[in-house]
Amino acid sequence: MKGKVVVITGATSGIGEVAARELAGMGARLVLVARDVSRGEAVLAQLRGITPGVEHSAHYADLSLLSEMKKVSREITAAQPKIDVLINNAGALFGFRQVTDDQWERTFATNHMAYFVLTLGLRERLIGSRARIVNTASSAHKGRSIDFDDLQSAKSYSPFDVYGRSKLCNILFSRELARRWGREGITVNCLHPGFVASRFGEDSGGFRSRLIGFAKLFAISPEKGARTIVYLASSPEVAKVSGAYFYKCRAVAPSEQARDDAVAGRLWTESAKLAGVDA
């Protein structure tokens, strides 16, 4: 990884922070995408301590907003001549339905559309480097399906169901992206990190925050949860593997719905329409 450029979202806590530290220790130069400036600067200080002299950097954006997704894509494209690895890792679970300025349900916006828009916005730099793309999904996708008549969960809202559907979107996006960009030499894989003791779910509110907090007593450490991210970003064993779903550094089968190419293709089309991008 020495000299390679890694763009990563969600790296100011949990598995993203651990992955950033480990990849920096392997010689990579990290480009963080974060929302909170103070936490972002704290992680940058850690990375600079690990590899003095390496110019790690950060860009700040609210990845639930389309304008911010596009802005940070432009900023990174302007600043980086190449990107060797893109890790889409930022994600959230919200206890109550919230609608963004784009009239998108916030979970869908943060957990799926941000992956889609940022990745497409960095296309030129990724293709130029024959990059690896790593998307953090979850086993929470199992048992979920996509309702294209209600992508914004306006008919009904259950936090865990909506979160699970967003993770299904991550797998379907990875599958379709691998198909579309494979001829460019890019690999795209996604993963389930396991249930990790991190900041995840702390902002979900009320009883759910307490329930998640209790469940974390039985969760794995961020260090263990980050292993598959680091593996997919760096291991020569998966240099030519694309379109797969991993758990504990092994390719496993996601749900039947997550393997539906017709659904993956339609999700791509609908996402491009929502984002107003040429995909």
Order of alpha helices (4+ residues) and beta strands (2+ residues): beta-alpha-beta-alpha-beta-alpha-beta-alpha-alpha-beta-alpha-beta-alpha-alpha-alpha-beta-beta-alpha
